[in-house]
Amino acid sequence: MCAGDDKNCPDFELHHRQFKETLDRERRSFLRSSFAAAGGAAAMTAGGISLVTPKMAAAAEKHQPAQRAYHHLPANADTVHWGYFSKSLKPRVEINSGDFITIEALTHHANDDAERMVKGDPGVESVYLWTKEKKGVNRRGAGPMDASLFGRGPGEGLGVHICTGPVFVRGAEEGDVLELRIIDVAPRPCANPKYSGKAFGSNAAASWGFHYKDLLTEPKPREVVTIYEVDATGERNWARAVYNFTWTPQTDPSGVVHKTIDYPGVPVDHSTVKENHGILKNVRIPVRPHFGVIGLAPKEAEFVDSIPPSYTGGNIDDWRIGKGATMYYPVAVEGGLLSVGDPHAAQGDGELSGTAIECSMTGTFEVILHKKADLAGTSLEGLDHPMLETQDEWLVHGFSYANYLSELGAGAQTEIYKKSSVDLALRDAFRKMRKFLMTTKKLSEDEAISLMSVGVDFGVTQVVDGNWGVHATIRKNIFAGGES
């Protein structure tokens, strides 16, 4: 049935008008609640109150200035860091608790099709600038700048995501919790007039994908890139495949040959690949805009690979971290140092091939600081992992190693890629959900275990990010019995 997105439908105009009216009502309603004062925003939801109670919201409001500000952080070569987190990065902007900020985030796969994802966009062009003489962003990854390990390039591609930031939150200190409300997420329109009104993304079935050593057809192994089209106007809520190609050795402007996808931002010479059009015919991919990477700087190391997620967030790769969601992050360093990247148009649980539809996005956020001194006896007391709240659900994210930087010692950033498993991630998700139910809902351990078995959904978040992920989801309305 047409939902206002099929122009071949005889009643398209009627259906589309109804769809837009519904969308506008939902958006107005959401914005009213999101831009409300902190105390009023802790409203009742489908199954009970938010993790942030009115009392907690009032305590947080005491640390906010009377006048809230709005900030905009564009993405360009001066505002991004590529492939790593660092506690020593100079903040790109400073904000107060309660402020709103719009952050532009770029995909690190844009050079898979520069014609569609780079050309004509000054910000993107500045980041992707790479000639024999100059790179817009030289370091790409947490590895050595002299490329002495693998010879790939500065940073060695040990971390791949273009992260915009960091954002310094005034007053944030270790032990505090940062609440991040995602107000909006929208695709970055293609700046090439040839593709007006469209946005594009790339999906790489890559060497780090779960499938890579389990292929059926020749050639084996192979890496395949699929380019997807997304409607940037909001009229169509699905993506379609445009074409795909098998990766061939690519020579970057510095003269390094990349036989595989092993260094981010390598420009693909399309004269060396065969584009296969007419693929995935009649397939519509539901668009679920979100950010694969939102995180704070960890304290354990100077440069931290952006790929493995950890206790301060980072590359969680959960499609639910989109518009309307709220994330909670433990603060590890002064100011928190929030960065946003790895924007996705769509992703399935597991992210099996290694990537999502990697598509540049812009997000608007409300940032609220909860001081450690105000958290005693609350649901956020002692929070030591990223927590997700939606209108209807609470989610915890389990990892093979909850804090791999601490648990695996000096070689953690190498060892994590050797030691991860779904079993370990499931164990961590179980432990985090058990703690959540026992502390937030005051259940006994036996009650919590029984409820987890009958009412909590465990799912594989991703098996491609070094530190594998399993999420545990519980619906809020499970606890609605006390309201009747």
N, C-alpha and C positions, 0 to 999 in steps of 0.2 A: 504494500500500500504506500502511496506517495505521502511523505511527511513534509512536503514543502521543499523537497530537494530534487525532484524529478521533472525537468522541464518538458518531458515528453507526455506527461500526464495531462489529460484534457482539462482537469480542474486544478492545474498547477498554481495559477494566480490566487485562487481561493485558499488552497492548502498552504501556499507560501505566506500569505498574509496572516493566516491563523498561527503559523509557526512563529513568525516575527513578533506578533502580539504577545504570544505566550512567553517568548524569550525576553521581551522587553519588561513584562510584568515580573518575571523571575529576577532579572537584573536589577530593577528598581527596588524590589524587596530586599535583595541581597545587599545592595549598596546602603540602603537605609540601616540595616543591622550592622554592617561592617564599619561604617563611618560614625556609628553612635559613640557616645562616651564609653570609656572602658567599663564602668560599672554596669551600664545598661546592656552591653554586648554579651555579658555572661547570661544568656537567656536560656530558658528551658527548650530542650530539643525533643526528638521523637521518643527517646527512652529515658530522659532525665536531664540533669543539668550538665553543662560543659565541665571539663576538668578544672577550668578556672571559675570558681564560685564568685558570687558578688563580693564577698569579703576579700578574696584574693585580688579581684579586679580593683577594688577600692584601695588596697594596699599598694598595688602597682601604680595607681593614678597619683599617689603622693610623690612618686619619683619622676613625674612628668611635668614639663612646663605648662603654664596656663594656656599658651597658644601653641597648637600643634603646627608643624611645618610639613610641606610637601617637597620632595626632592626628586630629581631625575638624573639617573646615571647612564649615560650613553655607552655603547660598546665601540671602542676604537683602540688603536695600538697603545694609547696612553692609559687606558682604564682596565685592561685585561691582563691576566697572568695565565699562562698556557701550560696546563698539565701538572700543576702542583698547588698545594696549600703551603703557606709559610707564616709562622708567627711573627716574622720580621718584615713582612710586606708593609709598605707605606699605604695607609688608607687612602682611598680615592674620594671618600666623602665621610663626614661625621654627622651623625643624627642623634636625636634624643629619643628616649622611649616614648611611644605613642605616635611618632611621626609616620608618615606614609612615604614610600619611595617606589618609583618606577625604575626597573632595571632591565636594560636590553641584554639579551643573551644570544650568543652566536654558536651555531653548530661547528664542530671541528671537522666536519665532513664536506664543507661547502666546495672545496676544490675538486670533489668528485665530478662536479659539473659547474665550473665557474661561470659559464654563460648564464645559467639559471640562478645561481646562488651567491655570486660575488659581483658580477659586472654591474656598474652603474651605482653601487651603494658605497659612498665614501667611507663610512665606518668599517664595513666589511673589507673593502679594498685596502684600507690602512693596516688591518690586522694580517691579511693574507699577502701583503706585498712581499715578494721574494724574487730578487734578481741575483745575478752573480755577485753584485757589489753590496746588496743590502737586503735585510729581512725586517719587515715591520715589527715582528715579535721574534726575537732570536731564540731565547730559551723555550724549549718545548719539552717539558718533563722535568722530573726531579733528579735526573742523572747528571753526570759531569758535563761541564760546558765544553770541554775539549774533545767530547765524543770518544773518549779513550776506551770505553767498554765494547761498543759494537760498531762504531764509526758511522752511525746513522745521522748525527747532527747534534748541536747543542741541546743538552737535556736528555738526549738519547731516546725520546719518546717513552720514557718511563713515567707515564702519565700523559693523557692525551686531551683533556677537556679544556676548552677556552672558558675561563671563569672571569666574570665581570666583578670587580671589587678590588680589595675588600672594603666593606662598610664598617666603620667604627661606631659602635653604640656607646654613647657616653654613659659612664657609670657602671658598665658591665665588668664583672670580676669573676674569677674562678669560683665555681660553686653556685653561681646564679643560673637562671634558666631564661632562655630567650624564646618568646612566643612569636611565631611568624604566621600571620594570617594572609592567605593568598587571595587577594581581591579579584584579580583578573589575570588571564593569560591569553595572548593573541599572537598569531603567526606574523612574522616580519615579511611584508610584501616584497616580491621580487622587484628590483629597481630597473631591470631591463625592460624598456617599453614594449619589447616584443612579447612579453609575458605579463602584461598589465592585469592586475586583479588576482594574480596567482602567487602562491608560495611553493617552494619545493624542498624536498628532503631526500636524504640518502639512507638506504639500509645496506650495510655490508655484512654478507655472510662470510665471516673472516676466520683467520687461523685460530683465534682464541674462542671461537664459537663451540658450543657443545657438540655440534654435528660434524665437525671438521674431519675427524678420523673415522667417520661412520657413513661415508658416502656410498651410493649404489652405482652411479653412472660415471663414466670417464668424461673429462680427465680427472684423475684423483692424485693428490688433493687439488683443490681450486678455491679461489676466493671470488665471489660474485657480488657486484654492486648493483642494487636496484634503485632507480630514481623514481620518486613519487611526486605527484602534484596534489597540492592542497589549495582549496579556495580561500584566498585571503580576505574576501569581502564578508564572510560569515553566512553566505547564502546556501552553502553546501556543507553538510556535516560529515563528509566522508572524503577519503583520499583514494586516488587511483594510481596504479603503476603506469609509468610512461615508457620505460625501457630498462633493460639490464645489460651488463657487460661483465666478462670475466677479466679479472685483474691481470695485466701483463706487466713485466718489469718497467718501472717508470724512473727516469733520470731527473732528479730535482735540479733546480737552477744552480746549486752549488757543485753539481757533478756527481753526486752520490746516486747509485742505482739501488732502487728499492724493489727487490724481487717479490716481496709480499707487502701487505699494508702494515708497515712496522714503524712509521714515523708520521705524526699528524700534519696535515696541511700540504702534503705533496701534491702538486698540480698534475692532474691526469691529462695526458696528451691523447685526445680522442682520435687522432689519426692512427694510434697504435692499438686501439681496441675495437671490437665489433659490437655495435649497438644492436640489441635485439628488441625490436618494437612489437607491439601487439601481444604483450604478455599479460598474464592474470586477467584475461578478458572477462567482463561482466562481474568482476570482483570489486566490491566497495569496502574499504577499510574504515571502520568507525574512527573518527578523529577524537582523540582524548589528549588535548594539549597539557603538557606537564613539564616539570624540570627533573632530569635525571640526577643532577647535582645541585644541592643546596647544602651548604655546610659552614661550620665555623672552623677556625684554625686550631689544630691540636697542639699540645704543648711539648710532646715527646721528642720531636725532631725539627731541624731547621727547614728542610725541604721534604715534603711528603707527597708521594705519588698520588695523583687525583683518582686513580682507578679503584683501589679497594675502599669500600665504605668502612666507617668506624664509629666510635662513640660520639663524635661531634657531627655526625651526618656524612655529608659528601655524596658519593656516587651510589645512592640507595637504589635508584632505578625502579621506583614504584609508580605506576601510571596514576595512582590515586593522589599523588602530590601535585594537584592542579587547582583550578579555580574553586573556591569555596572551602578548601581544606585548611587546617591549621596544623603547623608543625611546632614541636617543642624540642629545643636543643640545649644540652648542658654547656655552659660556658667554661672554657679551659684557659683562656688568656685574656688579658685586659682588652676591653672593647669588643670582645667576641670575634671580630674580623670575619664578617659574613660575606660569602661569595656565592654567586649563582651562575650556573652553566649547564651544559649538556641538555639543551631544550629538545623536547620530543613532540612530534605531532601524534604519534600512536605507538603503543608497545603492548605486547602481551605479557602475562606473567611468565617469568623464566628468561625472557629476552634471549631465546635459544641460539640464534645465529651469531650473536655477539653484539648486535646493535638494535636500536629501534628505528622508527622513521626520524632520522636526525635532522631537525628542521629549526632554524632560528626563530626565537620567540621573544616577546617582551612581557614582563610580568609586573604587576603592581602589588605591593605588600604593605601591611601594617606591622610595625615592629614594636613589641611590648616586652619590657624587661621586668622579670620577677626576681627580686633580691633574695638571696639565701636566707637572710634573717626573717623574711616574711613567709617562708615556706614550711616552717615546722608544723607538723600535723596535717599537711595538705597532700593532695595527690601528686604534687610535683616535688615533694621533699626527697632529696637524695637522688633525683633523676640522673642516671648515668648513661643514657642512650637516647637516640632520637625517637620521638613518639608522635604518632599521627592521629589526628581527630578529624572526622568528617561530621556532617549533620547527623548521620545515623549510626556511625561506628567509631570504635577505638581500635587502633592497630599498633602492635609492637613489631619492631623489625629485629629479627635474630640474625646473627652472622656466625660464620664458622668460628671466628674469634671476636668476642665483643669489643676488645681493645687490643688488636693485634700488635700495635706499636709497643705496648707495654708487655704483653704476654710472650712475644716471640723474640725479645731481646734485640741486640745490636743489628742482627741481620733480618729484622722483621719484614722490611719492604721487599726482600727477595723470598724469604721463607713462606710468606703468606700464599704465594702462587703455587707452592708445592704441597701445602698441607690442608687446603680447604676441602670441605665435603658438605653435602646436603644434611647428612646425619648430625654433624656438629652444629650447623645452622639451626636445624630443628630443635636440638637440645637447648640452644640459647634462647630461641623463641619461646619454648615451653617455660623455661625458668623466668623469663621476663614477664610473660603473661601470668604465671603463678604469683609472682611478686605483685603485679598490678592488681589482681583480684583480691589478694590478701590485704594489701595496704589501702587501696582506694575503695574497695567494696566491703572490707572488713570480714572477708570469708575465712573460714578455717582452711587449712591445707587440704583436708579431705573434700570439703565443699568445692574448693577451687579446682581440684583435679577432676572431680566428677563433672563440673560445669564445662571444663575444657574439652572433655571427651564427647559431650553431647551438644554443646552450644558454641564452641569456638572453631572457626575454620582456619586451618593452617595451609598455606600455599607457598610455592616456590617463587620468590621474588625475582631472582636472577642466579644464573650459574656461569657467569662469564666475567665477573668483576674482581677476580683474585680472591676476595673475601666473600664467599657465596652467601646468599640471603634467603631466609624463610620468614614470611610474615604471619602473624596470628591476628585474626580479626574477630571481634565480638560486637554484636549489635547492641545498641543502647536500650532498645525496647525490651530486651531480656529482663531488664531490671524495673520494668514498668508495673509489676504486680503490686508494689506498695502504694501505687496511686489510686487503685480501685477501692 
